Amino acid sequence: MAIASNPSNPQFQQLQQLVLAMPMARTLGLVFSRIAAGEVELEIPVLEAFTFRPGQLQATAVFAIADFAAVAAAGTLLPPGWINATIDATLKLVAPASGERLRARGRVVNASKLLTVCASDVYAVSDSGAETLCATLLGTARNIDTGSGKPAPA
C-alpha cells in the first residue's frame, strides 16, 4: 500500500525507510498504509510462522506491530537528524489476533524534548475487511539527536 497522507514529505519517506530497513520489520512483512503528523497505520499479514495455533497469532507478533506503529507515530514529529527508540511499552490483549492480517494505528499522546508518550491499537482484519480490536499499547520513546545540531522538539 502507498502512503496515503502527504507522500512527498521527505521526513515521512525517511521514517518509512528507516523502519523498513530493520530486519524485524521485513520479517513481519510490515507495510505502511498511512503516515501523518503524529499518526501512522501499519499492516502485517497473519502468517503461520507467527501463530501459536493455526490462524491465531502469538502475542510477540501483536506486540511487534503495536510497538512499530506507536513509535513510528512518535517519529513523525521529530526534526531532521533525530531518531527514536522504545524505552517502555505495555500491551493489553483484548481479543484473539486472528484473521487475514493485523492493522495497527499508532498515535502520539504527548511529545516533549526527550521523551514521547505514544499509543497504538491493533485490529485483527478478516477476509471481508471487518476489524476487531485485539490489543492496545501504551509506550514511551526516547528521542535521540544523531548529531545534526538541530534543536530538539519542543
N, C-alpha and C positions, 0 to 999 in steps of 0.2 A: 504494500500500500504506500501511497505517496504521503508526504507531509501535507496536511490539509490547511494549516494556518501559517501564512507568511513564509512560503517555501524559499524565498530569495534571501531571507535573513541569514547572513553568514554565521552569526553566533549560533543559531539553531542548527545549521548544517554542521558546524564544527562539533556541537554537542552530540548530534546523532552519530557522527564519525567516531568520536571518542568512545561512546558507549558500544557501538557495534564492532569496534576493534578489540574488545575484551573477549577472550576465548569463551567464557561462560555465556555471554550474550549470543555468540554464534552457535554454541552447542544447543542452547534453548530454542534457536530459530527465532529470536526476538525480532520484531518488526515494529517500527514507529508508524502509527496511523494518524497521530496528531501532535503538534507541538505549538504551544502559545506561551506567552509570558506567564510563568507560574503554573503551567499546566502541561501534562503530557499524557498521551494514551498509547499503550503498547499492547501487542498481542504475541502469544506463543501458541503453537499447535499442541494438542494433547497427544503425546507420543507414548507408545507402550513402554519405552525405556524409562519414562518418568513416573510410571504407575507403581502402586503397591499391590494392586489387583486390577484385573482388566477394566479399562475405562475410567478409573479413578486415580487422579494424580496424587502422588506422595507430597507431603507438606513442603518439602525442600523446593520443589519447582514453584509452588504457590508463593512461598516466601521470596524466592528469587525475582519473580516478575513484579511482586509488590514493592520490593526494595528498589529495583531498577526504575520503576515508574515514579516513586516518591522522590528519590534522589536526583533523577533526571529533571523532574519538575523544578526542584531547587536549583539545578544548574542553569536553567533558562534565565535566571535573574542575576547571574554572576557577570561581572565585567570581563572583557577580553583579558586573557592571561591568567584567569583564575579557574581552578577546578574544585571539585568537592569529593568527599568520601563519607560513607556511612560510619557513624560512631556509636549509634544506638538505634535499635528498632524493636518494636513489639508487634507481633502478628496475632490476630484473633481469627480463628477459623470458625465460620458460622454455618457452613453447609458443605456437602461434598463437592469437590472440584472435578466434576465430570461433564463431558460434552465434547465438542469438536475442537474448541480452543479456549484459552483464557484471555480475557481482556482486562487490563489494569489501567485505571485512571488515577494519575498522580497529581497532587496539588501542593502548593506552598501554604502553610498555616501561618508562619511568621518568619520573615527573613531579617537577619541582622548581620553585622560585620563579620563575625567569626563563625556563627552557627546559624543554620536554617532548620526550623522545625517543618517537617513535611509529612504528608499522609498519602495513602492510596487505598482504593477499593478495588478488589479483584472479583471479576464476574466469570462464571462458567457460561460459555456460549454454546447453545445447542446447534444442531444441523439447520434448524429453521431460523436461527439468529436470536432466539429468546435468551435473555440474560438472567442469571440467578446469582445474587451476591453470595460469594463463598468465603471471602476473607477481607479483613481491613487491617491496615498497618499504620502505625504512628512511628515516625523516625526522626532522627537528628543527623544532619550532615555538617561536617566541618568544612568550612570554606578555606581554600589554600591558594595563596599567591604563588605562582610559579616563577616569579622573578621579573615580571613585566614592568614593575614600577608604577602600575596603575593604582589608583586609590581603591580601598575596599568598599564593598557595597555599604550603603547607609544603614 
